[in-house]
């Protein structure tokens, strides 16, 4: 993961909620499950996420908490990003890795079948979801560099369109975490893309 999940996930009520989140490291999904999510749809454009999810789930079920980081980096069946956060930071930002009790709780929940489902699709189109509704939608920082991959002359018009599409999949009281920025400083104030 790339964000301080421990900080903002603690502000959300996941208990018995249906969650849609992006894949990547699957930490958003595992932390949502730990915090009480009823079921989770992992939605990602990367076809390797489902296979990685199966491999990481197996590692969690078989590997002690303190060794998980090193074992995940050894996965060879799917290509992994070379952009890896330091071990101590990964353990700090993920509630399921903070202590053995949390890790064991996640393990118990991962043993239950069908709690996490995978869909390969483009989040900018929200295809493959039909009319499915979610209590919480988490897009992490997928849209941080929207101008780079949308190809639109006005990426924030497109972002508004995506926001409207995602809102169609929220329950009436649903919560949408659309995007966040890693940093924001005075140079950002002069960036015409914002």
C-alpha positions as CSV (number, residue, x, y, z in Angstrom):
1,X,0.0,0.0,0.0
2,X,1.1,3.6,-0.4
3,X,-1.1,5.5,2.1
4,X,-1.6,5.8,5.8
5,X,-4.4,3.3,6.1
6,X,-4.1,3.1,9.8
7,X,-4.9,6.8,10.0
8,X,-8.1,7.1,7.9
9,X,-9.4,3.5,8.0
10,X,-9.9,4.0,11.8
11,X,-12.3,6.9,11.0
12,X,-14.5,4.6,8.8
13,X,-17.1,2.1,10.1
14,X,-16.5,-1.1,8.2
15,X,-18.6,-3.3,10.4
16,X,-20.8,-5.4,8.2
17,X,-20.2,-3.2,5.2
18,X,-19.8,-4.1,1.5
19,X,-16.6,-2.5,0.2
20,X,-15.2,-1.8,-3.2
21,X,-11.5,-1.1,-3.3
22,X,-8.6,-1.2,-5.7
23,X,-6.2,-4.1,-5.7
24,X,-2.5,-3.4,-5.8
25,X,-0.9,-4.8,-2.6
26,X,-4.4,-5.8,-1.4
27,X,-3.7,-4.0,1.9
28,X,-6.9,-1.9,1.6
29,X,-8.9,-5.1,1.2
30,X,-7.2,-6.9,4.1
31,X,-7.5,-4.0,6.4
32,X,-11.2,-3.5,5.6
33,X,-11.7,-7.2,6.3
34,X,-9.9,-6.9,9.6
35,X,-12.0,-3.9,10.6
36,X,-15.3,-5.8,10.0
37,X,-16.2,-5.5,6.3
38,X,-18.8,-8.1,5.4
39,X,-17.4,-8.6,1.9
40,X,-15.0,-6.9,-0.4
41,X,-14.8,-6.5,-4.2
42,X,-11.2,-5.9,-5.3
43,X,-11.4,-4.0,-8.6
44,X,-8.3,-3.5,-10.6
45,X,-7.2,-3.0,-14.2
46,X,-4.2,-5.3,-13.6
47,X,-5.1,-8.9,-14.4
48,X,-2.3,-10.1,-12.0
49,X,-4.1,-8.8,-8.9
50,X,-6.3,-11.9,-8.5
51,X,-3.3,-14.3,-8.7
52,X,-1.3,-12.0,-6.4
53,X,-4.2,-12.0,-4.0
54,X,-4.3,-15.8,-3.9
55,X,-0.6,-16.0,-3.3
56,X,-0.6,-13.3,-0.6
57,X,-3.6,-14.9,1.2
58,X,-1.7,-18.2,1.3
59,X,1.4,-16.5,2.7
60,X,-0.6,-14.7,5.4
61,X,-2.2,-18.0,6.4
62,X,1.2,-19.8,6.5
63,X,3.7,-17.1,7.6
64,X,4.3,-15.4,10.9
65,X,3.5,-11.7,10.9
66,X,7.1,-10.6,11.3
67,X,8.2,-12.6,8.3
68,X,5.4,-11.7,5.9
69,X,7.1,-8.6,4.3
70,X,10.1,-10.6,3.3
71,X,8.0,-13.5,2.0
72,X,5.8,-11.3,-0.1
73,X,8.9,-9.9,-1.8
74,X,9.9,-13.4,-2.8
75,X,6.8,-13.9,-4.9
76,X,7.9,-14.8,-8.4
77,X,4.6,-16.0,-10.0
78,X,3.5,-12.4,-10.8
79,X,5.6,-9.4,-11.6
80,X,5.9,-7.1,-8.5
81,X,6.6,-3.4,-8.6
82,X,10.2,-2.4,-7.7
83,X,8.7,0.6,-5.8
84,X,8.5,-0.9,-2.3
85,X,8.1,0.9,0.9
86,X,10.5,0.1,3.8
87,X,9.4,-2.8,6.0
88,X,9.0,-0.7,9.2
89,X,6.7,1.7,7.4
90,X,4.6,-1.1,5.9
91,X,4.0,-2.5,9.4
92,X,3.2,0.9,10.8
93,X,0.6,1.9,8.2
94,X,-1.3,-1.4,8.1
95,X,-3.6,-2.2,11.0
96,X,-3.5,-6.0,10.2
97,X,0.3,-5.9,10.7
98,X,0.4,-3.8,13.9
99,X,0.4,-6.7,16.3
100,X,0.0,-10.5,16.4
101,X,-3.6,-10.2,17.6
102,X,-4.7,-8.2,14.6
103,X,-2.8,-10.5,12.3
104,X,-4.5,-13.6,13.8
105,X,-7.9,-11.9,13.4
106,X,-7.2,-11.3,9.7
107,X,-6.1,-14.9,9.3
108,X,-9.4,-16.2,10.8
109,X,-11.4,-14.0,8.4
110,X,-9.3,-15.0,5.4
111,X,-10.2,-18.7,6.1
112,X,-13.8,-17.9,5.4
113,X,-14.5,-18.4,1.8
114,X,-16.0,-15.8,-0.6
115,X,-15.2,-12.7,1.6
116,X,-13.0,-11.2,-1.1
117,X,-14.0,-11.2,-4.8
118,X,-11.9,-10.0,-7.7
119,X,-13.0,-8.1,-10.8
120,X,-10.6,-7.0,-13.6
121,X,-11.8,-3.7,-15.0
122,X,-11.1,-0.1,-15.7
123,X,-12.1,2.1,-12.8
124,X,-12.5,5.1,-15.1
125,X,-15.4,3.3,-16.8
126,X,-16.6,1.2,-13.8
127,X,-17.4,-1.6,-16.1
128,X,-18.3,-5.1,-14.8
129,X,-20.3,-3.9,-11.8
130,X,-23.8,-4.0,-13.2
131,X,-26.0,-2.3,-10.6
132,X,-24.0,-3.5,-7.6
133,X,-24.0,-1.1,-4.6
134,X,-21.4,-0.6,-1.9
135,X,-21.3,1.0,1.5
136,X,-17.6,2.1,1.0
137,X,-15.6,2.7,-2.1
138,X,-11.9,3.3,-1.8
139,X,-9.9,4.3,-4.9
140,X,-6.6,5.0,-3.0
141,X,-4.5,7.3,-5.1
142,X,-5.4,5.9,-8.5
143,X,-6.6,9.2,-9.8
144,X,-3.7,11.3,-8.5
145,X,-2.1,11.5,-11.9
146,X,-5.3,11.5,-13.9
147,X,-4.0,13.9,-16.5
148,X,-1.3,11.3,-17.5
149,X,-3.6,8.4,-18.2
150,X,-7.0,9.9,-19.2
151,X,-5.6,11.8,-22.1
152,X,-8.3,14.5,-21.7
153,X,-7.6,18.2,-22.3
154,X,-9.6,18.8,-19.1
155,X,-8.8,15.8,-16.7
156,X,-11.0,17.2,-13.9
157,X,-14.1,17.2,-16.1
158,X,-13.3,13.5,-16.6
159,X,-12.7,13.1,-12.9
160,X,-16.2,14.5,-12.2
161,X,-17.6,12.0,-14.7
162,X,-15.8,9.2,-12.9
163,X,-17.0,10.6,-9.5
164,X,-20.6,10.5,-10.8
165,X,-20.2,6.9,-12.1
166,X,-18.8,5.7,-8.8
167,X,-21.6,7.5,-6.9
168,X,-24.1,5.3,-8.8
169,X,-22.6,2.4,-7.0
170,X,-22.9,3.8,-3.5
171,X,-25.7,3.0,-1.1
172,X,-27.6,6.0,0.2
173,X,-25.3,6.5,3.2
174,X,-22.2,5.3,1.3
175,X,-18.8,6.8,1.6
176,X,-16.5,7.4,-1.4
177,X,-12.7,8.0,-1.0
178,X,-12.0,9.3,-4.5
179,X,-8.4,10.4,-4.3
180,X,-5.7,11.9,-2.2
181,X,-2.3,13.5,-2.9
182,X,1.0,12.3,-1.5
183,X,2.0,15.9,-1.0
184,X,0.8,19.4,-1.5
185,X,3.1,22.4,-1.4
186,X,3.3,26.0,-2.8
187,X,4.4,24.7,-6.3
188,X,1.1,22.8,-6.6
189,X,-0.7,26.2,-6.3
190,X,0.7,27.2,-9.6
191,X,0.1,24.0,-11.4
192,X,-2.6,24.6,-14.1
193,X,-3.7,21.0,-14.0
194,X,-5.2,21.5,-10.6
